[in-house]
């Protein structure tokens, strides 16, 4: 009985304490990680660049650069069960689809042996391959590709 009375008293104290308004002084003491800086106004979204679809193949800037994609891929589904890219670029389909075959390195296992199916470390194509857009560089650079 005594334990129940103590529990009831604590419960009522918590209810009363939570109903009290927070003092203004307590709210002023809280600061954000950015300090006293005000939030910037909402920026407009970045522009959507038009894809460069007029070229068949894009020049590479260095020897091992992954080829750029010369077609739309926005609605391609690539997940653990489906890879839309392989419909055209898998070694079983590329001739029929008249598309370049995925590189032989994509079919190599960790042990260096060639596999029948694409290795899972190369399965998510958009990790390396991207569509080419007609966009200016985000930052200035002086990089010169190899010939």
N, C-alpha and C positions, 0 to 999 in steps of 0.2 A: 504494500500500500504506500509506504514511504517512497519507494522507487518510482511509483506511478505519479505521485505528487511532484517529485523533482522533475521528471520528464515533462509533465504538463506545464510547470513553471518555465522551464527552458523554452518550450515551444511557444508559449505566449510572449516571452521576452523577444524571441526572434521575430514574431509577427509584428509586434509593436515597433521594433527597431527597423524593420524593412519598410514600414509605412511612413517613417519620418522623412522629410525632404532632405536631399543632399545639400549641404551648405555651399554657398557660392565660393567661399575661400578654398574648399577642398577641390572644386573643379578647376580653379586657376592653377593649382599646383601641378596638375597633370600636363605633361608636354609630349609632343610627338617626336619621332626620330628625326624629322626634318627641322626641328627647332621652331622658330617663330615665322618661318617662311610660309607665305600664303600659297595655296594651290594655284597652278596656272590655269588659264581658261582652257576649255576643252578644245583640242586640236582637231582639225579636219582629218579624215582618214587618208592614208597614202594613196596616190593615184594608182589606178589599175593600168598596167602597161600592156600594150598590144604585143602579142606573140609574133616573132619573126618566123613566118611559115613559108617564105618565098625561096629559101635555100634548101637544097637537098641534104648537104652535110655542112657542118660548121667547122671552121679551122680550129685546131687545138693549140693552146698556148704552150704546152709542155708535153713531153713524151707520154707520160702516164696519166694525163688528164682524162677523166671519164668523158665519153662523147655526150654532147648536149642533145636534147630531144627536139626534133624538128616538127612536132605535131602537138595538138592539144591533149592534155592528160588530166584536166581538172576533175573529170567525173570517173576516172579510173579507180577501180576498187583494188586495193592491195592490203590484205590482212593475212592471218595465219592460214586461212583456208583457200583464199582466192588471190591470184596475182594476174591482173588483166594484161600486164606487159608480156607475160609469157605466152599469151595466146598468139602473138606474132613473132616474138623474139626467141622462143625456146628452140633448141636444136632440132626438135621433131617437127616444128611448124614453119620455120623461117623461110624455107624455099617456096612453099605453097603461098605464103603471105607476101612474098617478095620484100622481106624486111631483113635488116642485118641481124645475124645471130648474136646472142649474148656471148661475150668473150669466153674463151676456153678456161680462163682463170676462174670463172664463175662456177664451173663444174668440177673444180678441184677440191678434194677433202682436205682436212687438216693434216693428213698424213702424206699429201702430195699426189695421191692416186686420183685418176679421173673417175667421176661418178656419172650415172645415167641422168640424174635429176640435178637441178641447180642446188648448190650448197646453201644452207639456210643463212649463212653469214652474208650472202650476196642476194638474198631473196627480196629484201625491201629496196627496190631500185632507186627510189627517190632520195635515199640517203646520199647518193653520189651523182645521179643523173638528174638534171633539171632542164625545164624548157627554156629556150633562149628568148628573152624579151628585148624589145627595143627600148632599153632604159639606159640613162646616163649612169656612170659609176657613182656610188654613194659617197665615196671619198676620192680625192685626187691621189694618183699613184704614178710611178714612172716604170712600172713593170714592162719588160719587153719579152715577148714570147720567143721560144726557140724556133729555128727553121727546120 
